[in-house]
Amino acid sequence: MTGYVLVPGGYTGGWIWRDVAARLRATGAEVHPATLTGYGDRRHLAGPATELATHVEDLVQVIDHADAPRLVLVGHCYGIFPVLGAADRRPGRVERIVYVDTGMPEDGESVLDVAPAEQADHVTARMAHSEDGHTLPPPPLDDVATWGSLAGIDEAGLERLARLAAPQPIGTLTQPLSLTGKALALPASGVFCTANGMSIGLVEAVVASGDRRAQRLLDPRVTLFDLPTGHWPMLSAPAELADVLERAAAGEGHRLSRP
């Protein structure tokens, strides 16, 4: 039986995976949509000490309490940071890591370190005006620097996103990721949401340019997928995303070749 741990991006909780989780469970899979400290119905648990390490520990506990002996860890956007941190601590339980429309952070890097300069400056400016000093309230949905492309989300989905979004603990954005190398050595898949600006074709160009980080994608255990939708495919294309996650778990997908 395949087991999945679905980890949300910033400001959101396990609720955002509702439709994807239902489709995966219909195939007989064990599915754990994770709600990290400070998100969803756990928003009241966040405090000044909530940081990336808190979210890593949240996921370690999910992994330790899962029945499936091997798990596919799925990280969307910010969610890839705690996914990698937890996988690094429990590599023997992880079958594959799936990066959903996100970057490839490495040891010692924080969210602000790897974010594009414009986005990092935007977040830093918002941090300077935090009312409590340790959280960022969810911005309006027209804040593209935060939410990315909302293409494909219907009105009901947009309403849920605006209504259920929770404050982001600042420490989760500023604390560096701590990795030994075990997580980055695991099989991986990348899912690019093309309406948000990235695709397999663009990645191939980056690899051909000699970009050091992108060379990791030449590993034959790495597979790639394009989804023609915005940054939130669990809301805009849940059936298609569930299908991609099943295929990724099976080791399918596009493999890059050396230029």
Secondary structure as UniProt FT lines:
FT   STRAND          3..7
FT   TURN            10..11
FT   HELIX           14..17
FT   HELIX           18..26
FT   TURN            27..28
FT   STRAND          30..33
FT   TURN            37..38
FT   HELIX           40..45
FT   TURN            48..49
FT   HELIX           52..65
FT   STRAND          71..76
FT   HELIX           77..79
FT   HELIX           80..89
FT   HELIX           91..93
FT   STRAND          94..100
FT   TURN            107..108
FT   HELIX           111..114
FT   HELIX           117..128
FT   STRAND          135..136
FT   TURN            141..142
FT   HELIX           144..147
FT   TURN            151..152
FT   HELIX           155..164
FT   STRAND          168..169
FT   HELIX           171..174
FT   HELIX           183..185
FT   STRAND          188..193
FT   HELIX           194..196
FT   HELIX           200..208
FT   TURN            209..210
FT   HELIX           213..218
FT   TURN            220..221
FT   STRAND          222..227
FT   HELIX           233..236
FT   HELIX           238..249
FT   TURN            250..251
//
